[in-house]
Amino acid sequence: MSVLVVTANILWLLSPLILTVLGLRDWKRKRRDTSLRLELPLALGTVLLADWALFVYFVIQSATPYGMYFRTSWSTTALLILSFLAAIAAFATRTGRWQLASASALIVSLWVCIGYAPAHYLRRVDFGTVTVDEHPVAAYVYLGHPTDMEAEAFALVRLEHGGDYLLNFDSEKVRPASASAYVRVPGGVWYLRSMQRGTFAEPLPPRRLNQFRVRSNDGHVITVQFTLI
């Protein structure tokens, strides 16, 4: 990882803290006005500082000897929703509005991009080919990495005329995927639930390395061949 990327990530992490402190300092200069709208920045600042501290703790707890593994739960979802609400409420403040709104937006981006994206986002790739009964077919392939381990990748195969399948490279198993389980986003798809959830089954024996063979419900053999992982 380059020095530039590391520096950008550190700034991304510290920016919410800095902006929140600046917003609270602006509130402190004008706190003689005891109206509710002037007290709101203090409440928002307190929430944002706590949210930021919990995110840092979440990242530290996610570190393993094999890389980062982010375990989200109902509590992290609650913190993400709280960050969204704080971003909306920041626009009702008289003081520190842009600092607190920016800090809230940055905390939301940290939770979404770092905490949730690994287990929910799959990017579009072009190094997978799909055949049905050994005949090439049009399909879209997406790849996701819930952990830092390349071998634990997941792939979503979406046939233009057929079903969708989720492939688990770690267990070398597969399960059917529903189009209602994900939404398309720029550059890929976002799984509504963690891609690791669900019951995966043994596929047909592969004939080549980095190959998955699945028998569809109507008896056809779907072969997915990856040329690079």
Residue pairs with C-beta under 8 A, 6 or more apart in sequence:
12 106
12 109
12 110
13 56
13 110
15 102
15 103
15 106
16 48
16 52
16 103
16 104
16 106
16 107
16 110
17 49
17 52
17 103
19 99
19 100
19 102
19 103
19 106
20 45
20 48
20 49
20 52
20 99
20 100
20 103
22 96
22 99
23 41
23 44
23 45
23 95
23 96
23 97
23 99
23 100
23 103
24 41
24 42
24 45
24 96
25 96
26 41
26 95
26 96
26 99
27 38
27 41
27 42
27 45
27 95
27 96
29 95
30 38
30 94
30 95
31 38
31 42
37 92
37 93
37 94
38 94
38 95
40 89
40 92
40 93
41 93
41 94
41 95
41 96
41 100
44 86
44 89
44 90
44 93
44 100
44 104
45 96
45 100
47 82
47 86
48 83
48 86
48 100
48 103
48 104
48 107
51 79
51 82
51 83
51 86
51 107
52 103
52 107
54 79
55 79
55 107
55 110
55 111
55 115
58 70
58 76
58 115
59 68
59 114
61 71
62 68
62 69
62 70
62 71
66 147
66 148
66 149
67 147
67 148
67 149
68 118
68 147
68 148
69 146
69 147
69 148
70 114
70 115
70 116
70 118
70 119
70 146
72 115
72 116
72 119
72 194
76 111
76 115
76 116
79 111
80 108
80 111
80 112
80 115
80 116
83 104
83 107
83 108
83 111
84 104
84 108
86 100
86 104
86 107
87 101
87 104
87 105
87 108
90 97
90 100
90 101
90 104
91 97
91 101
93 100
118 144
118 145
118 146
118 147
119 144
119 146
119 191
119 194
119 195
119 196
120 144
120 190
120 191
120 192
120 193
120 194
120 195
121 144
121 185
121 188
121 189
121 190
121 191
122 142
122 143
122 144
122 154
122 155
122 156
122 182
122 188
122 189
122 191
122 195
123 142
123 143
123 144
123 187
123 188
124 140
124 141
124 142
124 187
124 188
125 141
125 142
125 143
126 141
127 141
127 226
127 227
127 228
128 139
128 141
128 155
128 157
128 224
128 225
128 226
128 227
129 136
129 224
129 225
129 227
130 136
130 137
130 139
130 141
130 157
130 159
130 222
130 223
130 224
130 225
131 137
131 222
131 223
131 225
132 159
132 162
132 216
132 220
132 221
132 222
132 223
133 220
133 221
134 221
134 223
137 159
137 160
137 161
137 162
138 159
138 160
138 161
139 157
139 158
139 159
139 160
140 157
140 158
140 160
141 155
141 156
141 157
141 158
141 224
142 155
142 156
142 158
142 188
142 189
143 153
143 154
143 155
143 156
144 153
144 154
144 155
144 156
144 191
144 195
145 152
145 153
145 154
146 152
146 154
146 194
146 195
146 196
149 170
150 229
151 169
151 170
151 229
152 169
152 170
153 169
153 170
153 229
154 166
154 167
154 168
154 169
154 195
154 196
155 166
155 167
155 169
155 224
155 226
156 164
156 165
156 166
156 167
156 177
156 182
156 189
156 191
156 195
157 164
157 165
157 166
157 167
157 222
157 224
158 164
158 177
158 179
159 222
162 216
162 220
162 222
163 176
163 177
163 216
163 217
164 176
164 177
164 178
164 179
165 174
165 175
165 176
165 177
165 212
165 214
165 222
165 224
166 174
166 175
166 176
166 177
166 195
166 198
166 200
167 173
167 174
167 212
167 224
168 174
168 175
168 200
169 229
171 200
172 203
172 212
173 200
173 201
173 202
173 203
174 200
174 201
174 203
174 212
174 214
175 198
175 199
175 200
175 201
181 191
181 192
181 193
182 189
182 190
182 191
182 192
183 189
183 190
183 192
184 190
203 212
203 213
203 214
204 213
204 214
204 215
204 221
205 213
206 212
206 213
207 213
208 225
210 225
210 226
210 227
210 229
211 223
211 224
211 225
211 226
212 223
212 224
213 221
213 222
213 223
213 224
214 221
214 222
214 223
214 224
215 221
215 222
216 222
